[in-house]
Amino acid sequence: MADIHIVRAHSMPLKKAREAANGFADQLAEKFDLESEWDGDTLHFSRAGVSGTLALHKQEIVINARLGLLLSAFKSTFETHINDNLEQVFGAPAAPAKKAAGKKRA
């Protein structure tokens, strides 16, 4: 078995993020024949050999998925496809904030 864990920042209001997540779920359903269902702000998805969740939070999306034994070999393919779809639906990930250079005191 293989696990996938992806955390992605977003800047959308929760209602708009949920609409985007529905688009994301539609793309996954089309590509991987996944079924999905909302429970609050968490989208549960599954099919034979794959199960997981997409949890919406105020400023981030958290995806956890478990691939069965036969699909474990395709983990990197699934991760790439998920990240590509997240970028398409939610936009490019924000660049990490740069740390301010600390000043040395004499």
N, C-alpha and C positions, 0 to 999 in steps of 0.2 A: 504494500500500500504506500501511497505517496500523498503528502499533504501540501496544499498551496495556501499561502498566507500573503495577502496583498493589502497594504494600507495606502490610500490615495487621498490627498487633500483636495478639497473643493471649496469654492466660494459662492455657491448657489444657495438661495433660500431653500429650506427643507422641502417645500412643496415642488419647487422646480427640480430639485435633485431627485425627488421621487419620480417625476415624469421622465427624467433622463435615465434613471435606473430601470424604468419600464422599457425604454428603448434598448437599453443594454440587455435586458432579459429577453426581449424579442430577438435580438441578434444571436444570443446564445442558443435560444430555442431553434432558430433556423439552422444554425451551423452544427449544433451538437444534439439536436432533438431532446432538449431539456424541458421539463415541465417546471413551472414555478408558481409560488403562492405567497402572498404577503401575510405577515403576522405582525401588526404594528408597523414599525420602521425596519423590519427585517424581512428580506425576500429569501425564502427557502427554495432551492432548486435541486432537481434530481433527475436521474435516469439510471438505467442499469450501469453499474460501475462508477457512478459519480454522484456525490451528494455534497451540498454546501449551503452557505448563506452569504448574502450581501447585506450588511448592516449599514444603514444610513445614520450618520451623526451630524451634528451642526456644521462641522468643518471638515469631515473626512468620511470616506467610504472604507469599510473593512470587508474584505472577501476572504472567506475560509472555505476550502474545498478539500474533499478527500477522494482520491482516485483509487479504484479497486486495483487488484493485482494486475489484471490484463492491461489496464490503461496507464499504469505507473510509468511505463517506458516512454509515454508521450507527455510527461509532466512539463517539460520545457516548451513543447508546442502549445499546450493549454495555457501556460503562463504568458507566452508571447501573444496569443490570441486575446486573452483577457486584457492585457495591458494595451494592446492596439485598440480594442473596442472601448476601453475606458477613456483613452485619449480622444477617440472619435466622438464619444457621447458627452464626456465631461470636460474636454479640452486638455491641453498639454499640462503635465504636472508642474506645479510652481517650483521655481528654482529654490534651492535651500537658502535661507537667510544667511548672509555673511556675518561673522562675529566681528564686533567692533574691536579694533586693536587697543589693547590696554596700554596706558601710559605708565612708564616707570617713574617712581618718585625718587628723588635724590636723597 
